[in-house]
C-alpha cells in the first residue's frame, strides 16, 4: 500500500466532540477536517458504528479519515449510544433509537459552521447496514451513501439465518458483541462518570443471542431495518461494495436491481474488509474511488464516475483449494445493469448416474443421502475475515459425505456470473430438514474448490414468514438459491454439485438425522453463464492511505483454526482463535488487548450433540487505570429447544466489579 505522507491540505483532528441528542444523551465523535473549514465549509462524511472511536477502530481510521479530510471533507466517526464514549445503552442492533440518533447526528452535522450542509454516510458491516436504514428514513441533509459488506435483508441474508437455517456465526457474532458491551468509556474523555456508564452497560445490555434465537422466522423483528421491505424509501444515490469471500455479496446485486435512485456496485475477491485493505488481494485504491463518488454527489463535480459501468465484478480464475489466500487471479469486468444482458440462465439436468449435463437430466432410480454431521468442517466461516482457516479448504472430505453430481471435463472455459439456482424434486423422512448445496470446481488432478453454496430449511419452502412441517414421504419441489459469484471454470475441469443434509459448523443441524431422496430426472441446476469473449476492464490502481497510527505491539495479531477428530467416538471439533493484538496507542498512552476463542463440535450421527462455545477476553489500561473483562457463551440443544449458558466477569485494577450469569431455553420452531 502506498502511504501518502504529503496530503494536499493540513488536517485538524478533534479527538472528542460531544453531540447532544434531543433526550439529552451525548454521543461521542472524533472529527477530522481541513484546516480553515470554519470559514470555508465542507461536506461531512459520517461513519456511525459501535466499535469505539478511541481504540478499536482508531488504527484503521487514522490512515483513512485524514486522507479524505485533506480532500476537503469533514470525516466524522461517531460511537453509537451506549458504546465507546457515548452515553446511554445499546440493547441490540439497528434499534429505532439508534436510527433516530443517526438522523439527529446528520441534522447536527449539517448545522455546524464547518459543514456546508451536505452529508454522506459510509460504513462497513454495521455502518453499512445502518447507512442504508438511515437513508430509508430520508434525513434532509443526507445526500449519498456508501455501504460496504452490508445487507438489505436482515433475516434472509445476514449473519443470523441463511435460507431459514440458523447459522453458527450467529453465536460467534453474539459473543463478539457480548464482549464489546462490557467495555467502559475512556475516563480521559468522560471523566468520573465513566464508572456509572460502565456499570449500566454491564448490567443492562442483555443477552443478544437469546433475542435473536427467539425470532427464528421472518417476523417484524427482522423486517425492521430490512430496506428491501420498501425499496422506494431510499431516494439518495448508493454505492454498494462487497467481496466474494464476504458473507454479504448478494445484497450488492439486489440493490442495483431494485433501487430507483442512482446506484453503483463493486464486488472484489475480498473478505469482510474495506477494499483498500482488501484480502484476498488484489486490494484497490478505494479511497480515490470513494472520493470520486463524494465529489460527484456532495460537491457536484463531474468526475466521470457515473459514466462508468454501474457494476464492476472481479471474475475469479480457477484456484487450488486453500483455507486462506493472499491473492486471487482474475480480471475486472463490467456489467451495464443487473440483471445483465450479458448473462444467460442455462439449465443443467441431474442424472440418476450422478451426471450433470446441459439440458434435461437422465431419469432413473431415485438417489438418497443421509450425511454424517462432519460434512461442513471444511467449509470455513459464513463470513470470512481473511483469517487463516476461515475460507473453504479442499472439498473432497465433505463431498465424501454428500450426494455429488458432476459434469464431464469441460470442453471450453465456463464463466459463471450471478446467482445459480437449484430446482430439486425430493422427499425426506423427517418433519424438519435442511439441504446444503455446493458448487465445486474439480481440477484434473481431483483438487476440489468450493465456488458457491446455498442453504435451505425445507420447512421454509413457501417462505420464511410462515414455515410448516414436512410430511415424510411426500414429494416437494424445493428451490435453493446460491451465493452470487463471478468465476471462471477452465477447460478440462469438472463442475460438481454436492448435496448434503447438514453443513456444520456453518449451519446448526436439524434436530434428527434426515434421509433426503432426490428425483434426479425431474431436478435441474440453473447456472448464470456469461457469454464469451469476456472483455476485461482496466485494473484499479493499487491502494493508498494516509500515515499509519503510531502503534506498538506487545503481542501481534494472530489467528488460528484447528480441526480435530476423536477416533473413538467420531466427534469432530473445530476450534478458532482470534487475537486482535496487545497494542499500545503511543500518542494516547492507551493499551488494549482482545482475544476470542470459539469451539464447535458434534458427533457424526447425533444432531442433538451439537455444541458451540465462544469466549472473549478484553483488557484496557492507561497509567494506573486498568480494566479487564471476560465473557463466555455456550449453545447446546435437544429436540425441542436451544439452550444458552453465559457468564460475564469484569474487573477494575484487579477488583471484581460485576459478575453475571445467564441461562435461557428457547423452543425450536421448524429448525
C-alpha positions, 0 to 999 in steps of 0.5 A: 500500500502506498502511504501518502505522507504529503496530503494536499491540505493540513488536517485538524483532528478533534479527538472528542466532540460531544453531540447532544441528542434531543433526550439529552444523551451525548454521543461521542465523535472524533472529527477530522477536517481541513484546516480553515473549514470554519470559514470555508465549509465542507461536506461531512462524511459520517461513519456511525458504528459501535466499535469505539472511536478511541481504540478499536477502530482508531488504527484503521481510521487514522490512515483513512479519515485524514486522507479524505479530510485533506480532500476537503471533507469533514470525516466524522466517526461517531460511537453509537449510544451506549458504546465507546464514549457515548452515553446511554445503552445499546440493547441490540442492533439497528434499534429505532433509537439508534436510527433516530440518533443517526438522523439527529447526528446528520441534522447536527452535522449539517448545522455546524459552521464547518459543514456546508450542509451536505452529508454522506454516510459510509460504513462497513458491516454495521455502518453499512447496514445502518447507512442504508436504514438511515437513508430509508428514513430520508434525513434532509441533509443526507445526500449519498451513501456508501455501504460496504459488506452490508445487507438489505435483508436482515433475516434472509441474508445476514449473519443470523439465518441463511435460507431459514437455517440458523447459522453458527456465526450467529453465536460467534457474532453474539459473543463478539458483541457480548464482549464489546458491551462490557467495555467502559468509556475512556475516563480521559474523555468522560471523566468520573462518570465513566464508572456509572456508564460502565456499570449500566452497560454491564448490567443492562445490555442483555443477552443478544443471542437469546433475542435473536434465537427467539425470532427464528422466522421472518417476523417484524423483528427482522423486517425492521431495518430490512430496506428491501421491505420498501425499496422506494424509501431510499431516494439518495444515490448508493454505492454498494461494495462487497467481496466474494469471500464476504458473507454479504455479496448478494445484497450488492446485486439486489440493490442495483436491481431494485433501487430507483435512485442512482446506484453503483456496485463493486464486488472484489475477491475480498473478505469482510474488509474495506477494499483498500485493505482488501484480502484476498488481494488484489486490494484497490485504491478505494479511497480515490474511488470513494472520493470520486463518488463524494465529489460527484454527489456532495460537491457536484463535480463531474468526475466521470464516475457515473459514466462508468459501468454501474457494476464492476465484478472481479471474475475469479480464475480457477484456484487450488483449494486453500483455507486462506489466500493472499491473492486471487487471479482474475480480471475486472469486468463490467456489467451495464445493469443487473440483471445483465444482458450479458448473462444467460440462465442455462439449465443443467439436468441431474442424472440418476448416474450422478451426471450433470449435463446441459439440458434435461437430466437422465431419469432413473432410480431415485438417489438418497443421502443421509450425511454424517454431521462432519460434512461442513468442517471444511467449509470455513466461516459464513463470513470470512475475515481473511483469517487463516482457516476461515475460507473453504479448504479442499472439498473432497472430505465433505463431498465424501459425505454428500450426494455429488453430481458432476459434469464431464471435463469441460470442453471450453472455459465456463464463466459463471456470473450471478446467482445459480439456482437449484430446482430439486424434486425430493422427499425426506423422512423427517418433519424438519430438514435442511439441504446444503448445496455446493458448487465445486470446481474439480481440477484434473488432478481431483483438487476440489474448490468450493465456488458457491453454496446455498442453504435451505430449511425445507420447512421454509419452502413457501417462505420464511414468514410462515414455515410448516412441517414436512410430511415424510414421504411426500414429494416437494419441489424445493428451490435453493438459491446460491451465493452470487459469484463471478468465476471462471471454470477452465477447460478440462475441469469438472463442475460438481454439485454436492448435496448434503443434509447438514453443513456444520459448523456453518449451519446448526443441524436439524434436530434428527438425522434426515434421509433426503431422496432426490428425483434426479430426472425431474431436478435441474441446476440453473447456472448464470453463464456469461457469454464469451469473449469476456472483455476485461476492464482496466485494473484499479490502481493499487491502494493508498492511505494516509500515515499509519497510527503510531502503534506498538505491539506487545503481542501481534495479531494472530489467528488460528483454526484447528480441526480435530477428530476423536477416533473413538467416538467420531466427534469432530471439533473445530476450534478458532482463535482470534487475537486482535493484538496487545497494542499500545496507542503511543500518542494516547498512552492507551493499551488494549488487548482482545482475544476470542476463542470459539469451539464447535463440535458434534458427533457424526450421527447425533444432531442433538450433540451439537455444541458451540462455545465462544469466549472473549477476553478484553483488557484496557489500561492507561497509567494506573487505570486498568480494566479487564473483562471476560465473557463466555457463551455456550449453545447446546440443544435437544429436540425441542429447544436451544439452550444458552449458558453465559457468564460475564466477569469484569474487573477494575485494577484487579477488583471484581466489579460485576459478575453475571450469569445467564441461562435461557431455553428457547423452543425450536420452531421448524429448525 
